[in-house]
Amino acid sequence: MKLKFGTYILYSVGIILICIALIKSHLYFNTVRNAPENRQPLPPVDMKLQEQTTKERIIQSLPGLGSNNGTQLTNQSCPEIHVICTMPLLTQQSLNTSRYHSYTIEKIQERMSEFMTGLQRTLNHKCVYRVHLLYNQSALVDYIKANLETSVEKIVFNHVPDPRLHTAYFDFAFDNLQNKIVMYTPVDVYPGEGFESINKDVMVKNKLMYVLTRHGKKEKHCDMQKDASSNSCNGRYLGSHDSYIFVPIGKFPADVKKELTVTSIDYGVENMSIWAFRNLGHYKVTNPCKVLRVYHLHCTGLRDEKRKRLNTGRNTAMAPPTDQLD
């Protein structure tokens, strides 16, 4: 059936009026519902939760803080590490004539500058709580105080009979730093990345000792990355180690002390140490240098000319590089 034109117009106008009425009704009810007196109060914001969530987002966005060997982290606070080190005052005549006589005074002064740079970088490391410097040359204390630039408040000077003895560091640790994270390192080997990952509870539970192989990086006066002996953690492992990290509990094992009463700078002492702490001290000795990075600073090439090799087949052990901390 066909509608007349007039009837069609009336139907169309009616539909339009109905639509307009529906729209006005919808707007009216929304206005009433959102009026201040009719609004439902919002639940209170948990500011602590919001702050925590924000911190987690920030931490996860920072390079190196989002994961640790596959374990998600929400906090990367530093452990408090007590560093033990020593250094000779090479400008003292008795040393530079007997052990360094082939080097010029300028070269000796450059080596002292390397010592101070390494010490300063160790002091500046965010995880280093205190540096215990062992000495028996009184002039050394004044020399260090005169040449340090920052973090001076972290250093403590400790007079010992002979800081060259390898056992001097362990004696000091077991006598004075019980249940602390201790790191012995040569003054020209300084800590770098990864030390936030050290877990004291894990070290104590597993009776762990880390004996680290060093790395090299580009320094002001040379590129230590080109020195093979300073890059054997990621390259060909040569059996060399420099820095020791452990938690002293109880007494320094007498059998270990007897085995390691030697001069610390002689060749092979680190391999003797690995053997002694494993077999006589019953420590689990590992080398997580792929996680805990220490850097060697030795552009001068100056070395004690009286160094000799001490280890033998009987008392030599190795600790290949690893990325495991337990």
C-alpha positions as CSV (number, residue, x, y, z in Angstrom):
1,M,0.0,0.0,0.0
2,K,1.4,3.4,-1.0
3,L,1.3,6.2,1.5
4,K,0.2,9.6,0.5
5,F,2.9,12.3,0.4
6,G,1.3,14.3,3.3
7,T,1.0,11.2,5.5
8,Y,4.7,10.4,4.9
9,I,5.7,13.9,6.0
10,L,3.7,13.5,9.2
11,Y,5.4,10.1,10.1
12,S,8.9,11.6,9.5
13,V,8.2,14.6,11.7
14,G,6.9,12.4,14.4
15,I,10.0,10.2,14.5
16,I,12.3,13.2,14.6
17,L,10.3,14.7,17.6
18,I,10.6,11.3,19.5
19,C,14.4,11.2,18.9
20,I,14.8,14.8,20.2
21,A,12.7,13.9,23.3
22,L,14.9,10.8,24.1
23,I,18.2,12.8,23.7
24,K,16.9,15.6,26.1
25,S,15.8,13.0,28.6
26,H,19.3,11.3,28.6
27,L,21.1,14.6,29.1
28,Y,18.8,15.5,32.0
29,F,19.4,12.3,33.9
30,N,23.2,12.5,33.5
31,T,23.2,16.1,34.8
32,V,21.2,15.1,37.9
33,R,23.4,12.1,38.6
34,N,26.7,14.0,38.3
35,A,25.6,16.9,40.4
36,P,28.0,17.4,43.4
37,E,25.3,16.5,46.0
38,N,24.6,13.2,44.1
39,R,28.2,12.0,43.5
40,Q,29.5,8.9,45.2
41,P,32.8,9.5,47.1
42,L,35.9,8.0,45.5
43,P,37.8,5.4,47.4
44,P,41.0,6.8,49.1
45,V,44.3,6.4,47.2
46,D,46.9,4.2,48.8
47,M,49.9,6.5,48.5
48,K,52.4,3.9,49.8
49,L,51.3,1.4,47.2
50,Q,51.4,4.1,44.5
51,E,54.9,5.1,45.6
52,Q,56.1,1.5,45.7
53,T,54.7,0.9,42.2
54,T,56.4,4.0,40.9
55,K,59.7,3.0,42.4
56,E,59.5,-0.5,40.9
57,R,58.8,1.0,37.5
58,I,61.9,3.3,37.8
59,I,64.1,0.5,39.0
60,Q,63.1,-1.8,36.2
61,S,63.7,0.9,33.7
62,L,67.3,1.4,34.7
63,P,70.0,-0.6,32.8
64,G,71.2,-3.6,34.8
65,L,68.6,-3.3,37.5
66,G,65.7,-5.1,35.9
67,S,67.1,-8.6,36.3
68,N,69.9,-10.6,37.8
69,N,70.7,-13.8,36.0
70,G,66.9,-14.2,35.3
71,T,65.7,-13.2,38.7
72,Q,63.5,-10.1,38.7
73,L,64.7,-7.5,41.2
74,T,62.8,-4.6,42.8
75,N,65.7,-3.3,44.8
76,Q,69.4,-3.1,44.1
77,S,70.8,-1.7,47.4
78,C,74.5,-2.2,47.9
79,P,75.9,-4.6,50.5
80,E,78.4,-3.0,52.9
81,I,81.9,-4.1,51.8
82,H,85.0,-3.7,53.9
83,V,88.1,-3.5,51.6
84,I,91.5,-4.4,52.8
85,C,94.5,-3.3,50.8
86,T,98.1,-2.0,51.1
87,M,100.7,-0.2,49.0
88,P,104.4,0.4,49.2
89,L,105.8,3.9,49.3
90,L,108.1,3.3,46.3
91,T,109.9,6.6,46.6
92,Q,111.5,5.3,49.8
93,Q,115.2,4.8,49.0
94,S,115.5,1.3,50.5
95,L,112.8,0.1,48.1
96,N,113.7,1.9,44.9
97,T,117.3,0.9,45.1
98,S,116.8,-2.8,46.0
99,R,113.6,-3.8,44.1
100,Y,113.2,-1.1,41.5
101,H,116.7,0.0,40.7
102,S,116.4,-0.3,36.9
103,Y,113.5,2.2,36.8
104,T,113.8,6.0,36.7
105,I,112.4,8.2,39.5
106,E,109.8,9.5,37.0
107,K,108.6,5.9,36.3
108,I,108.4,5.2,40.0
109,Q,106.3,8.3,40.5
110,E,104.0,7.3,37.7
111,R,103.5,3.9,39.4
112,M,102.7,5.7,42.7
113,S,100.1,7.7,40.7
114,E,98.5,4.5,39.5
115,F,98.4,3.2,43.1
116,M,96.6,6.4,44.2
117,T,94.1,6.3,41.2
118,G,93.3,2.7,42.1
119,L,92.8,3.5,45.7
120,Q,90.6,6.5,44.9
121,R,88.4,4.5,42.6
122,T,88.0,1.8,45.3
123,L,87.0,4.5,47.9
124,N,84.6,6.0,45.4
125,H,82.7,2.8,44.7
126,K,79.2,2.9,46.0
127,C,79.3,-0.5,47.6
128,V,82.6,0.1,49.5
129,Y,81.7,1.0,53.1
130,R,85.3,1.2,54.5
131,V,88.8,0.8,53.2
132,H,91.3,-0.6,55.8
133,L,94.8,0.2,54.5
134,L,97.6,-1.8,56.1
135,Y,101.0,-0.2,56.4
136,N,104.3,-0.2,58.1
137,Q,105.8,2.9,56.5
138,S,104.7,5.9,58.6
139,A,105.4,8.3,55.7
140,L,102.9,6.4,53.5
141,V,100.0,7.7,55.6
142,D,100.9,11.3,55.0
143,Y,101.5,10.6,51.3
144,I,98.0,9.1,50.9
145,K,96.3,11.9,52.9
146,A,98.0,14.5,50.8
147,N,96.9,12.9,47.5
148,L,93.4,11.7,48.1
149,E,90.6,13.9,46.6
150,T,87.3,12.4,47.7
151,S,85.8,9.8,50.1
152,V,88.6,10.4,52.6
153,E,86.2,9.6,55.4
154,K,86.0,6.0,54.2
155,I,89.7,5.2,54.8
156,V,91.2,3.8,58.0
157,F,94.9,3.3,58.5
158,N,96.1,0.2,60.4
159,H,99.8,-0.4,61.3
160,V,100.9,-4.0,61.0
161,P,104.3,-5.6,61.3
162,D,104.6,-6.6,57.6
163,P,101.8,-5.8,55.1
164,R,103.6,-7.7,52.4
165,L,102.7,-11.0,54.0
166,H,99.7,-12.7,52.4
167,T,98.4,-13.7,55.8
168,A,98.3,-10.1,57.0
169,Y,95.0,-9.5,55.2
170,F,93.3,-12.6,56.5
171,D,94.6,-12.1,60.0
172,F,93.2,-8.5,60.0
173,A,89.9,-9.7,58.6
174,F,89.3,-12.6,61.1
175,D,90.5,-10.4,64.0
176,N,88.5,-7.2,63.2
177,L,85.8,-7.8,60.6
178,Q,83.8,-10.8,61.9
179,N,80.6,-11.5,59.9
180,K,81.3,-8.7,57.5
181,I,81.7,-8.9,53.7
182,V,85.4,-8.5,53.2
183,M,87.3,-7.9,50.0
184,Y,91.1,-8.0,49.8
185,T,92.4,-6.5,46.6
186,P,95.7,-5.1,45.4
187,V,95.6,-1.3,45.4
188,D,95.9,-1.3,41.5
189,V,92.9,-3.5,41.1
190,Y,89.6,-1.7,41.8
191,P,86.0,-2.9,41.9
192,G,83.6,-2.2,39.0
193,E,80.2,-3.5,38.1
194,G,78.1,-6.3,39.7
195,F,78.8,-5.8,43.4
196,E,75.1,-5.1,44.2
197,S,74.5,-8.8,43.5
198,I,76.6,-10.1,46.5
199,N,74.4,-11.8,49.1
200,K,76.1,-12.3,52.4
201,D,73.5,-14.9,53.6
202,V,74.3,-17.0,50.6
203,M,78.0,-16.6,51.1
204,V,77.8,-17.7,54.8
205,K,75.4,-20.6,54.1
206,N,77.6,-22.0,51.4
207,K,80.9,-21.0,53.0
208,L,81.9,-19.2,49.8
209,M,85.0,-17.4,48.9
210,Y,85.2,-15.5,45.6
211,V,88.7,-15.2,44.1
212,L,88.3,-13.0,41.1
213,T,90.1,-12.7,37.8
214,R,90.6,-9.2,36.7
215,H,89.4,-7.2,33.6
216,G,91.0,-4.3,31.8
217,K,89.5,-1.2,30.3
218,K,90.7,1.9,28.5
219,E,92.6,4.0,31.0
220,K,94.0,7.5,30.7
221,H,97.5,6.5,29.7
222,C,96.9,3.1,28.1
223,D,94.3,0.6,27.0
224,M,94.3,-2.3,29.5
225,Q,91.9,-4.2,27.3
226,K,95.0,-5.0,25.1
227,D,96.8,-6.7,28.0
228,A,96.1,-10.4,27.8
229,S,96.9,-11.0,31.5
230,S,94.3,-8.4,32.5
231,N,91.5,-9.9,30.4
232,S,91.6,-13.6,31.0
233,C,88.1,-13.7,32.6
234,N,86.5,-13.2,29.2
235,G,89.4,-14.5,27.2
236,R,91.8,-17.4,27.7
237,Y,91.8,-18.2,31.4
238,L,95.4,-18.3,32.6
239,G,94.9,-19.1,36.2
240,S,95.5,-15.6,37.5
241,H,93.4,-14.1,40.3
242,D,93.6,-10.8,42.2
243,S,90.7,-10.0,44.5
244,Y,89.3,-12.1,47.4
245,I,85.8,-11.7,48.8
246,F,84.7,-13.7,51.9
247,V,82.9,-13.4,55.2
248,P,85.2,-14.2,58.1
249,I,83.5,-16.3,60.8
250,G,85.4,-17.8,63.7
251,K,89.2,-18.1,63.6
252,F,91.5,-17.9,60.7
253,P,92.2,-21.7,60.0
254,A,95.7,-22.5,61.4
255,D,96.5,-24.9,58.6
256,V,95.6,-22.3,55.9
257,K,97.7,-19.7,57.7
258,K,100.7,-22.0,57.8
259,E,100.4,-22.7,54.1
260,L,100.0,-19.0,53.1
261,T,102.7,-17.3,55.2
262,V,104.4,-16.0,52.1
263,T,104.8,-12.7,50.3
264,S,101.6,-11.7,48.6
265,I,103.1,-10.3,45.4
266,D,105.0,-13.4,44.4
267,Y,103.8,-15.5,41.5
268,G,101.3,-18.3,42.1
269,V,100.2,-17.2,45.6
270,E,96.5,-17.0,44.4
271,N,96.7,-20.6,43.2
272,M,98.1,-21.6,46.6
273,S,95.3,-19.7,48.3
274,I,92.6,-21.4,46.3
275,W,94.1,-24.8,47.1
276,A,94.6,-24.0,50.8
277,F,91.1,-22.5,51.4
278,R,89.5,-25.4,49.5
279,N,91.4,-28.3,51.0
280,L,92.4,-27.1,54.4
281,G,89.8,-24.4,55.2
282,H,86.9,-26.3,53.5
283,Y,85.6,-23.2,51.7
284,K,83.8,-23.4,48.4
285,V,86.2,-21.2,46.3
286,T,84.8,-19.9,43.0
287,N,85.6,-17.2,40.5
288,P,82.4,-15.3,39.4
289,C,84.4,-12.7,37.5
290,K,81.8,-12.6,34.8
291,V,79.4,-11.0,37.3
292,L,81.7,-9.2,39.8
293,R,84.2,-7.2,37.7
294,V,87.5,-5.9,39.0
295,Y,89.8,-3.8,36.8
296,H,93.6,-3.7,36.7
297,L,95.4,-0.4,36.3
298,H,99.0,-1.0,35.3
299,C,100.1,1.2,32.4
300,T,103.7,1.7,33.6
301,G,104.6,-1.9,33.5
302,L,106.8,-1.3,36.6
303,R,107.2,-4.5,38.8
304,D,109.1,-5.6,41.8
305,E,112.2,-7.2,40.3
306,K,112.6,-9.7,43.2
307,R,109.2,-11.5,42.6
308,K,109.5,-15.2,42.3
309,R,107.2,-18.2,41.7
310,L,106.1,-20.0,44.9
311,N,103.4,-22.5,43.9
312,T,104.2,-26.1,43.0
313,G,102.2,-29.0,41.7
314,R,101.3,-30.0,45.2
315,N,99.6,-26.8,46.3
316,T,98.2,-25.4,43.1
317,A,94.5,-25.1,42.3
318,M,92.4,-23.2,39.7
319,A,89.0,-21.5,39.7
320,P,87.7,-21.0,36.1
321,P,85.5,-18.0,35.4
322,T,81.8,-18.4,36.1
323,D,78.6,-16.3,36.2
324,Q,77.3,-18.1,39.3
325,L,77.3,-16.5,42.7
326,D,76.2,-19.5,44.8
